[in-house]
Amino acid sequence: MPDSFAIVDLRDAAGFAGIVADRVWRAWWKDEGVPFAALKARLSESLGPSRAAIPTSFIACQGWEFLGTVALIASDVEERPGLTPWIAALWVEEPARARGIGQALLTHATDVAFAAGHARLYLCATAANAPYYLRRGWVQIEEDVDGLDIFRREREKA
């Protein structure tokens, strides 16, 4: 039986904002030369008083232990400004991987976006990570857009 964990809106667990910013910055932005302060400012958009679905960040935690994060944002690929919204920055801590946490975060963010009325969602991933999303029902719609593949997921019709 998998360990129990909770998925929480970062607005309700703002104490985790620093570790979320650190992990996202190190995974995707540091090597691109983006200052940590710029990433932190962008993350702070998810901490406002509004309960709008976008932007929002979620964390997976077990008590006060950070396990992972995912975000819902308006746009993640500058070359595709017409595609919105996006699931972005799916991250699971190394020791917590292979426990279903990434899948749970992805499903939670997808459910929140669909509940907010969005009919389709997008995400991008490296070609090496593409099979993970394909196995979870995402459809690849483009390859190698600035080194990333683009995926779409449509809300199931009732």
C-alpha positions in Angstrom: 0.0 0.0 0.0 1.5 3.4 -1.0 2.4 5.9 1.7 -0.3 8.4 2.4 0.3 12.0 1.4 -1.8 15.1 0.9 -2.0 17.5 -2.1 -2.5 21.0 -1.0 -2.9 24.4 -2.7 0.3 26.3 -2.0 -1.8 29.3 -0.8 -2.8 27.0 2.1 0.8 25.9 2.7 2.9 29.0 2.0 5.6 27.7 4.2 6.6 25.4 1.4 7.0 28.3 -1.1 10.8 28.5 -0.6 11.4 24.9 -1.3 9.1 24.9 -4.3 10.9 27.9 -5.8 14.3 26.2 -5.1 13.3 23.0 -6.8 11.7 24.6 -9.8 14.6 27.0 -10.3 17.2 24.3 -10.0 15.3 21.9 -12.3 14.4 24.3 -15.2 15.7 27.9 -14.7 19.1 28.0 -13.1 21.0 26.7 -16.1 19.1 29.1 -18.4 20.6 32.0 -16.4 17.3 33.1 -14.8 17.9 34.7 -11.4 16.3 32.9 -8.5 14.6 36.1 -7.5 12.8 36.2 -10.8 11.5 32.6 -10.3 10.4 33.4 -6.8 8.5 36.5 -8.0 6.7 34.4 -10.6 5.8 31.8 -8.0 4.4 34.5 -5.7 1.7 35.0 -8.3 0.3 31.7 -7.1 0.2 32.9 -3.5 -2.3 35.8 -4.0 -5.6 35.9 -2.2 -7.6 35.1 -5.3 -8.7 31.5 -5.6 -8.6 31.6 -9.4 -7.4 28.4 -10.9 -4.6 30.1 -12.8 -1.9 30.6 -11.7 -2.0 28.0 -8.9 0.7 25.8 -7.5 0.0 22.6 -5.6 2.3 20.6 -3.3 2.4 17.0 -2.2 3.4 16.6 1.4 3.5 14.1 4.2 3.1 16.2 7.3 5.8 18.9 7.0 7.8 16.8 4.5 7.8 18.2 1.0 7.3 15.5 -1.7 6.6 17.4 -4.9 4.9 20.2 -6.8 3.0 21.1 -9.9 1.6 24.3 -11.3 -1.2 25.6 -13.4 -0.2 28.6 -15.5 -1.4 30.6 -18.4 1.5 29.9 -20.7 4.7 27.8 -20.6 6.1 28.1 -24.1 6.7 31.5 -25.6 6.5 30.1 -29.1 2.8 29.0 -28.5 1.1 32.0 -26.8 -2.3 30.9 -28.1 -2.3 27.7 -26.1 -3.6 28.0 -22.6 -3.6 26.9 -19.8 -0.6 24.8 -19.0 0.4 22.2 -16.4 4.0 23.0 -15.6 6.9 22.3 -13.3 5.9 18.8 -12.2 8.5 17.8 -9.7 8.9 15.0 -7.3 11.7 14.7 -4.8 14.1 11.9 -5.6 13.4 9.7 -2.5 9.7 10.1 -3.1 9.7 9.0 -6.8 7.9 5.8 -8.0 5.2 6.1 -5.3 2.5 7.6 -7.5 3.0 11.2 -6.3 3.7 12.6 -9.7 0.6 10.9 -11.1 -1.4 12.3 -8.2 -0.1 15.8 -8.7 -0.8 15.7 -12.4 -4.3 14.3 -11.9 -5.1 16.9 -9.3 -3.9 19.9 -11.4 -5.9 18.5 -14.4 -9.0 18.0 -12.3 -8.8 21.6 -10.9 -8.3 23.1 -14.4 -11.2 21.1 -15.9 -13.4 22.0 -12.9 -12.6 25.7 -13.6 -14.1 25.3 -17.1 -11.1 24.7 -19.2 -11.8 22.2 -22.0 -8.2 21.4 -22.8 -4.8 21.7 -21.2 -1.3 21.7 -22.4 2.1 20.7 -21.1 5.6 20.4 -22.4 8.3 17.9 -21.8 11.6 16.7 -23.1 11.5 13.8 -25.5 13.0 11.6 -22.8 10.0 12.3 -20.5 7.3 12.1 -23.3 6.4 8.4 -22.6 5.4 9.3 -19.0 2.7 11.7 -20.3 1.7 9.5 -23.2 1.0 6.6 -20.7 -1.3 8.9 -18.8 -3.5 9.9 -21.7 -1.8 13.0 -22.9 -1.6 13.4 -26.7 1.6 14.7 -28.3 0.7 17.5 -30.7 4.2 18.9 -31.6 7.8 17.8 -31.4 10.9 19.8 -30.7 9.5 23.2 -30.1 12.7 24.8 -28.7 13.8 21.3 -27.5 10.4 20.4 -26.0 7.5 18.3 -27.1 4.0 19.7 -26.6 1.1 17.6 -25.3 -2.7 18.2 -25.0 -5.3 16.7 -22.8 -9.0 17.3 -23.5 -11.8 17.2 -20.9 -13.9 14.1 -21.3 -17.4 14.8 -22.6 -20.1 13.9 -20.2 
